[in-house]
Amino acid sequence: MAQYFIPGDVQLKVVSLKNYKGDSYDVRGLFVYVELFEDMMASGISANILMNDAIGLFENFPIIGRETLVLRYSTAPELPDVQLELSILKISTRAKVKDNAEQYELNFVGKEFLTNQTSSVRRSLKGSIGDSIAGIISAELESTKPIKFDPKPVNEITYIPTRQRPIDAINVMLTKAKSPESIDHTDFMFYETVDGFSLSTLNHLVAQAPKFSYKFGKPNNPSKEAPDQDEFFIIGNFSVLQEQAPATSIINGGYGATLGVYDPITRTYKEKTYDAVADKPKFNYLSDQLLTPSDELQQKSKSGFFRYVIKGTKDETLLNRNAKIDQIFNGFRIVVDVSGNSELRIGQVIELTLPSSELGETQKELLEKDSALSGKYLITSIKHVFAQGHGSYRSVIELCKDSIDKPFASNLDKLPTP
């Protein structure tokens, strides 16, 4: 593991704008903040930069909506630099703040996002799904970014997109993609990180060992000459967005559902059923205990929705895929604020130790660990925030998990008598 330096510090090596003529200007002394976003459910990475312009950059550069943002940074000398080049999407919130100064926000996206809006797939796709997706990224999205497969789909496809946008065509193929780890379900996700594009199964992602371990607490005295290594991995603030809700998962078919499947060859009907409890060995989970509703509700959830579809169509294969996505994204969801870390990526697993709200024996300190909220989480989105000044780089991370470390226990004896 890299030896991180002072929490919140960053080696911000390049923050520059490139104009329509190809001229570059270093704006490290002009920006108020830079926000860089990764999100598993978005089409790509994006960034915002708020400028405090007292030198006439807007008019003299000039900024006209054809600019490029170039970023290069790292949080430790021995770590590789994160290098990005993003295209401007729009100019917003321009306002005069002083007689000789104005503020404005510039919004940027990956160039592939812009290409996707004006491009379509007009050719048939045949053969390996993985190769077909890589071909769309290279040809239709005109991208040279690396593609990481975790793992690579093993099946082939014959598919003729109806003039679909490239990313829409990719998402359709994901509903058919089979993993070598388990051909019983399709749970591939396609997303972009600062390293490039990733094609990964949720089953593979949740089985990863934690990349980092974070603990809630307070930093040591900032006057110390050499902060402890652990100080870099302290959670400054956290907020619980959602706790596990079996009723919501029942409605969404996360615990079980039944589809009527029609085979036009034999002209016969049959049912295809997904049962989260019975099929649990087919999936990986972040922890050992999958929270499930009562037996009665579990049986009802299997027939939560029922409709006839053609055998082998995406409606059939979506059954298990939707269930797995629901268990992850509609389970526990937490947002944490930590020291900026250039190694954090969406799709990683990290471990959290969060405090309990119960007082310990001394009645002065909270118990060290909340048994439900602590544990392993999948990173589903990240906002990197760079501001001016010492220790001003933060990472705001949204995390999800589908299970807990141990069953809940009822301890009524610990509660005061009403």
C-alpha positions as CSV (number, residue, x, y, z in Angstrom):
1,M,0.0,0.0,0.0
2,A,1.2,3.5,-0.8
3,Q,2.4,5.7,2.0
4,Y,-0.1,8.5,1.9
5,F,1.0,11.9,3.1
6,I,-1.0,14.6,5.0
7,P,-4.8,13.8,4.7
8,G,-6.6,16.1,2.3
9,D,-3.4,17.1,0.5
10,V,-3.0,16.4,-3.2
11,Q,-0.4,16.8,-5.9
12,L,-2.5,18.8,-8.4
13,K,-0.1,18.8,-11.2
14,V,-2.2,20.0,-14.1
15,V,-5.5,22.0,-14.1
16,S,-5.7,23.7,-17.5
17,L,-8.2,24.8,-20.1
18,K,-7.5,24.2,-23.8
19,N,-9.4,26.5,-26.2
20,Y,-10.7,25.9,-29.8
21,K,-7.3,26.9,-31.2
22,G,-5.4,24.4,-29.1
23,D,-3.9,27.0,-26.7
24,S,-3.7,26.0,-23.0
25,Y,-3.9,28.1,-19.9
26,D,-3.1,27.0,-16.3
27,V,-6.1,27.8,-14.1
28,R,-4.7,26.4,-10.8
29,G,-4.7,29.9,-9.3
30,L,-8.2,30.8,-10.6
31,F,-10.6,27.9,-9.7
32,V,-12.6,27.9,-6.5
33,Y,-13.2,24.2,-6.7
34,V,-13.1,21.3,-9.1
35,E,-15.6,18.4,-8.8
36,L,-14.9,15.1,-10.5
37,F,-17.7,12.5,-10.7
38,E,-17.8,8.7,-11.3
39,D,-21.1,6.8,-11.1
40,M,-21.9,3.2,-12.0
41,M,-25.4,4.2,-13.2
42,A,-24.2,7.1,-15.4
43,S,-23.0,7.1,-19.0
44,G,-19.5,8.3,-18.1
45,I,-17.4,10.5,-16.0
46,S,-18.0,14.2,-15.6
47,A,-16.6,17.3,-13.9
48,N,-17.5,20.8,-12.8
49,I,-15.1,23.7,-12.2
50,L,-16.1,27.0,-10.6
51,M,-13.9,29.9,-11.7
52,N,-13.1,33.1,-9.9
53,D,-12.0,35.2,-12.8
54,A,-10.4,38.6,-12.2
55,I,-8.1,38.6,-15.2
56,G,-10.6,38.6,-18.1
57,L,-10.0,35.0,-19.0
58,F,-13.6,34.5,-20.2
59,E,-13.2,37.3,-22.9
60,N,-9.5,37.0,-23.7
61,F,-8.9,33.2,-23.8
62,P,-11.8,33.1,-24.9
63,I,-14.3,30.7,-23.4
64,I,-17.0,30.1,-26.0
65,G,-18.2,26.5,-25.3
66,R,-15.5,24.6,-27.2
67,E,-13.0,24.1,-24.4
68,T,-11.3,21.1,-22.9
69,L,-10.4,20.5,-19.3
70,V,-7.1,18.7,-18.6
71,L,-6.5,17.3,-15.1
72,R,-3.5,15.4,-13.7
73,Y,-3.2,14.6,-10.0
74,S,-2.1,12.1,-7.3
75,T,-2.3,11.7,-3.6
76,A,1.1,10.1,-3.0
77,P,4.5,10.5,-4.9
78,E,4.8,6.8,-5.7
79,L,1.2,6.5,-7.1
80,P,0.6,6.8,-10.8
81,D,-1.0,10.1,-11.9
82,V,-4.7,10.2,-12.7
83,Q,-4.8,11.9,-16.2
84,L,-8.0,13.1,-17.8
85,E,-9.2,15.2,-20.7
86,L,-12.8,16.2,-20.7
87,S,-14.9,18.1,-23.2
88,I,-17.1,21.1,-22.2
89,L,-20.9,20.4,-22.0
90,K,-22.1,23.8,-21.0
91,I,-21.3,27.2,-19.3
92,S,-23.5,28.0,-16.3
93,T,-24.0,30.4,-13.4
94,R,-22.0,33.3,-14.7
95,A,-22.3,36.3,-12.3
96,K,-20.4,39.5,-11.4
97,V,-19.0,39.2,-7.8
98,K,-16.9,42.4,-7.8
99,D,-16.3,45.3,-10.1
100,N,-13.3,43.6,-11.6
101,A,-14.2,39.9,-11.1
102,E,-16.8,37.3,-12.1
103,Q,-17.6,33.7,-11.2
104,Y,-18.8,31.1,-13.6
105,E,-19.1,27.3,-13.6
106,L,-18.0,25.1,-16.5
107,N,-19.4,21.6,-16.9
108,F,-17.4,18.9,-18.6
109,V,-18.0,15.3,-19.7
110,G,-16.0,12.6,-21.5
111,K,-15.9,13.1,-25.2
112,E,-17.5,9.7,-25.6
113,F,-20.7,11.0,-24.0
114,L,-21.0,13.7,-26.6
115,T,-20.2,11.3,-29.4
116,N,-22.9,9.0,-28.1
117,Q,-25.6,11.7,-28.5
118,T,-24.9,12.1,-32.2
119,S,-23.9,8.6,-33.3
120,S,-25.8,5.3,-33.9
121,V,-25.0,1.7,-34.5
122,R,-25.9,0.9,-38.1
123,R,-24.3,-2.5,-38.5
124,S,-25.0,-6.0,-37.4
125,L,-23.1,-7.4,-34.5
126,K,-22.2,-11.1,-34.5
127,G,-19.8,-13.2,-32.4
128,S,-18.4,-12.6,-28.9
129,I,-20.4,-10.1,-26.8
130,G,-17.2,-8.8,-25.3
131,D,-15.6,-8.2,-28.7
132,S,-18.8,-6.5,-30.0
133,I,-18.9,-4.1,-27.0
134,A,-15.2,-3.3,-27.5
135,G,-15.9,-2.7,-31.2
136,I,-18.7,-0.2,-30.4
137,I,-16.5,1.7,-28.0
138,S,-13.7,1.9,-30.6
139,A,-15.8,2.5,-33.7
140,E,-19.0,4.3,-32.8
141,L,-17.8,6.1,-29.7
142,E,-14.4,6.8,-31.3
143,S,-12.6,6.0,-28.1
144,T,-9.0,4.8,-27.4
145,K,-9.6,4.4,-23.7
146,P,-8.7,0.9,-22.2
147,I,-11.5,-1.5,-21.5
148,K,-11.3,-3.7,-18.4
149,F,-13.3,-7.0,-18.4
150,D,-14.0,-8.6,-14.9
151,P,-14.7,-11.2,-16.3
152,K,-15.2,-11.2,-20.1
153,P,-18.6,-12.6,-21.3
154,V,-18.3,-16.1,-22.7
155,N,-21.3,-16.3,-25.0
156,E,-21.8,-15.0,-28.6
157,I,-24.6,-13.0,-30.0
158,T,-26.3,-12.0,-33.3
159,Y,-27.8,-8.6,-32.9
160,I,-29.0,-5.9,-35.4
161,P,-29.5,-2.6,-33.5
162,T,-32.3,-0.5,-34.9
163,R,-30.1,2.7,-35.2
164,Q,-29.6,2.7,-31.5
165,R,-27.1,5.0,-29.8
166,P,-23.9,3.1,-29.0
167,I,-24.4,3.0,-25.2
168,D,-28.0,1.9,-25.6
169,A,-26.8,-1.0,-27.8
170,I,-24.2,-2.0,-25.2
171,N,-26.8,-2.0,-22.4
172,V,-29.1,-4.3,-24.5
173,M,-26.3,-6.7,-25.1
174,L,-25.5,-6.8,-21.3
175,T,-28.9,-8.4,-20.7
176,K,-27.7,-11.4,-22.8
177,A,-24.1,-11.5,-21.5
178,K,-23.1,-14.7,-19.6
179,S,-20.2,-14.8,-17.1
180,P,-17.8,-17.7,-17.0
181,E,-18.2,-17.6,-13.2
182,S,-22.0,-18.4,-13.5
183,I,-24.1,-18.9,-16.6
184,D,-27.3,-19.0,-14.6
185,H,-27.8,-15.2,-14.5
186,T,-26.7,-12.0,-16.3
187,D,-25.5,-9.2,-14.0
188,F,-23.0,-7.3,-16.1
189,M,-22.6,-3.6,-15.5
190,F,-21.0,-1.2,-17.9
191,Y,-19.5,2.0,-16.5
192,E,-16.5,4.4,-16.8
193,T,-13.9,5.3,-14.3
194,V,-10.9,7.7,-14.5
195,D,-8.9,4.7,-15.8
196,G,-11.2,3.9,-18.7
197,F,-14.2,1.6,-19.3
198,S,-15.2,-1.4,-17.2
199,L,-17.4,-4.3,-17.9
200,S,-18.0,-6.3,-14.7
201,T,-20.5,-8.5,-13.1
202,L,-22.0,-7.6,-9.7
203,N,-21.3,-11.2,-8.7
204,H,-17.6,-10.6,-9.3
205,L,-17.5,-7.1,-7.8
206,V,-19.1,-8.1,-4.4
207,A,-16.6,-11.0,-4.0
208,Q,-13.6,-8.7,-4.0
209,A,-11.4,-8.2,-1.0
210,P,-11.8,-4.7,0.5
211,K,-9.4,-2.3,-1.2
212,F,-9.3,0.0,1.9
213,S,-10.6,0.1,5.4
214,Y,-12.1,3.3,6.9
215,K,-13.1,4.1,10.5
216,F,-15.2,6.9,11.9
217,G,-13.2,9.2,14.2
218,K,-11.5,12.5,14.7
219,P,-8.0,13.3,13.2
220,N,-5.1,13.7,15.5
221,N,-3.5,17.0,16.4
222,P,-2.8,18.7,13.0
223,S,0.4,20.2,14.4
224,K,2.0,16.8,14.4
225,E,4.9,16.7,12.0
226,A,4.1,13.2,10.7
227,P,0.4,12.1,10.9
228,D,-0.3,8.4,11.5
229,Q,-0.9,6.4,8.4
230,D,-4.4,5.4,9.8
231,E,-5.3,9.1,9.9
232,F,-5.7,9.1,6.1
233,F,-8.5,6.5,6.5
234,I,-10.7,8.3,9.0
235,I,-14.4,9.0,8.0
236,G,-15.1,12.7,8.6
237,N,-18.9,12.5,8.2
238,F,-21.4,9.9,7.1
239,S,-25.1,9.8,6.3
240,V,-27.3,6.8,6.0
241,L,-29.5,7.3,2.9
242,Q,-31.4,4.1,3.1
243,E,-31.5,0.9,5.2
244,Q,-32.5,-2.5,4.1
245,A,-36.2,-2.6,3.2
246,P,-37.6,-6.1,2.2
247,A,-41.0,-4.6,1.3
248,T,-39.4,-2.4,-1.4
249,S,-37.5,-5.4,-2.7
250,I,-40.7,-7.5,-2.9
251,I,-42.4,-4.8,-5.0
252,N,-39.4,-4.6,-7.3
253,G,-39.1,-8.4,-7.6
254,G,-35.7,-8.5,-5.8
255,Y,-36.6,-11.6,-3.7
256,G,-38.6,-13.5,-6.2
257,A,-40.7,-13.2,-9.3
258,T,-42.4,-15.4,-11.9
259,L,-42.6,-14.9,-15.7
260,G,-44.7,-16.8,-18.1
261,V,-42.5,-18.0,-21.0
262,Y,-43.8,-18.8,-24.4
263,D,-41.9,-21.0,-26.8
264,P,-43.1,-20.4,-30.3
265,I,-41.5,-23.5,-31.7
266,T,-43.3,-26.0,-29.5
267,R,-46.2,-23.6,-28.9
268,T,-46.0,-24.3,-25.2
269,Y,-46.0,-22.1,-22.1
270,K,-44.0,-22.6,-19.0
271,E,-43.1,-20.5,-15.9
272,K,-39.7,-19.2,-15.1
273,T,-39.3,-18.3,-11.4
274,Y,-36.5,-16.6,-9.5
275,D,-36.3,-17.2,-5.7
276,A,-33.6,-15.3,-3.8
277,V,-33.5,-17.8,-1.0
278,A,-33.4,-20.9,-3.0
279,D,-31.0,-19.4,-5.6
280,K,-28.7,-17.8,-3.0
281,P,-25.8,-20.3,-3.6
282,K,-25.7,-19.1,-7.2
283,F,-24.7,-15.5,-6.1
284,N,-22.0,-13.9,-4.2
285,Y,-22.8,-11.4,-1.4
286,L,-20.8,-8.8,0.4
287,S,-21.5,-10.5,3.8
288,D,-22.9,-13.8,5.0
289,Q,-26.4,-12.8,5.9
290,L,-28.9,-11.9,3.2
291,L,-31.9,-10.1,4.8
292,T,-35.1,-11.8,3.6
293,P,-38.8,-11.2,4.3
294,S,-41.0,-13.7,6.2
295,D,-41.8,-17.0,4.6
296,E,-45.3,-15.9,3.8
297,L,-44.2,-12.7,2.1
298,Q,-41.4,-14.5,0.3
299,Q,-43.9,-16.8,-1.3
300,K,-46.1,-13.9,-2.4
301,S,-43.1,-12.1,-3.8
302,K,-42.5,-14.9,-6.3
303,S,-45.7,-14.0,-8.2
304,G,-45.2,-10.2,-7.7
305,F,-45.5,-9.8,-11.5
306,F,-46.6,-12.2,-14.2
307,R,-46.6,-11.8,-17.9
308,Y,-46.0,-13.9,-21.0
309,V,-42.8,-13.4,-22.9
310,I,-41.0,-15.3,-25.6
311,K,-38.4,-17.8,-24.4
312,G,-34.9,-16.5,-24.7
313,T,-35.8,-12.8,-25.0
314,K,-34.3,-10.2,-22.8
315,D,-37.4,-10.2,-20.5
316,E,-36.5,-13.7,-19.5
317,T,-32.9,-13.0,-18.9
318,L,-33.6,-9.8,-17.1
319,L,-35.3,-11.6,-14.2
320,N,-32.2,-12.5,-12.3
321,R,-30.3,-9.4,-13.4
322,N,-32.9,-7.1,-12.1
323,A,-33.1,-9.0,-8.8
324,K,-29.4,-8.7,-8.2
325,I,-29.3,-5.0,-9.1
326,D,-32.2,-4.4,-6.7
327,Q,-30.5,-6.2,-3.8
328,I,-27.4,-4.0,-4.2
329,F,-28.9,-0.6,-5.0
330,N,-32.0,-0.9,-2.8
331,G,-30.2,-2.3,0.2
332,F,-28.1,-0.3,2.6
333,R,-26.9,3.0,1.1
334,I,-24.5,5.3,2.9
335,V,-22.6,8.4,1.9
336,V,-19.2,9.0,3.6
337,D,-16.8,11.9,3.5
338,V,-13.1,11.0,3.6
339,S,-9.7,12.4,2.7
340,G,-9.2,12.6,-1.0
341,N,-7.7,9.4,-2.4
342,S,-6.6,9.1,-6.1
343,E,-6.8,5.3,-5.8
344,L,-10.6,5.2,-5.1
345,R,-12.7,3.9,-8.0
346,I,-16.4,2.9,-8.4
347,G,-16.7,-0.8,-8.5
348,Q,-14.2,-1.3,-5.6
349,V,-15.2,-2.8,-2.2
350,I,-14.1,-1.0,1.0
351,E,-14.7,-1.8,4.6
352,L,-16.3,0.6,7.1
353,T,-16.3,0.6,10.9
354,L,-19.1,2.9,12.0
355,P,-20.0,3.7,15.6
356,S,-23.1,2.5,17.4
357,S,-25.5,5.0,18.9
358,E,-25.5,2.9,22.1
359,L,-23.5,4.2,25.0
360,G,-20.8,1.9,26.5
361,E,-20.2,1.0,30.1
362,T,-18.6,4.4,30.9
363,Q,-21.7,6.2,29.5
364,K,-19.3,8.6,27.9
365,E,-18.2,6.9,24.7
366,L,-20.2,5.3,22.0
367,L,-19.7,1.6,21.5
368,E,-17.1,1.0,18.8
369,K,-19.1,-0.6,16.1
370,D,-22.6,-0.6,14.7
371,S,-23.2,-4.3,13.8
372,A,-25.6,-3.5,11.0
373,L,-24.0,-0.5,9.3
374,S,-20.4,-1.6,9.6
375,G,-19.0,-4.1,7.1
376,K,-18.1,-4.3,3.4
377,Y,-19.6,-2.0,0.9
378,L,-19.5,-1.6,-2.9
379,I,-18.6,1.9,-4.2
380,T,-21.3,3.0,-6.6
381,S,-20.4,6.7,-7.0
382,I,-17.6,9.1,-6.1
383,K,-17.4,12.9,-6.1
384,H,-13.8,14.1,-5.8
385,V,-13.6,17.7,-4.6
386,F,-10.5,19.8,-5.1
387,A,-10.4,23.2,-3.5
388,Q,-7.7,25.8,-2.9
389,G,-5.5,25.5,0.2
390,H,-3.8,22.9,2.4
391,G,-5.8,19.7,3.1
392,S,-8.6,20.7,0.8
393,Y,-9.0,17.5,-1.3
394,R,-12.0,15.3,-0.2
395,S,-13.7,12.3,-1.6
396,V,-17.5,11.9,-1.1
397,I,-18.4,8.3,-1.7
398,E,-21.8,6.6,-2.1
399,L,-21.8,3.0,-0.9
400,C,-24.2,0.1,-1.1
401,K,-24.4,-3.4,0.4
402,D,-26.8,-6.3,0.0
403,S,-26.2,-8.2,3.3
404,I,-24.9,-8.0,6.8
405,D,-22.2,-9.8,8.8
406,K,-24.4,-11.5,11.3
407,P,-28.2,-11.9,12.0
408,F,-29.9,-9.1,14.0
409,A,-30.4,-9.9,17.7
410,S,-33.2,-8.6,19.9
411,N,-31.8,-7.1,23.1
412,L,-34.8,-5.6,24.9
413,D,-33.1,-6.0,28.2
414,K,-30.7,-3.1,27.2
415,L,-33.6,-0.7,26.7
416,P,-35.0,1.4,29.6
417,T,-38.4,0.6,31.0
418,P,-41.1,2.8,29.5
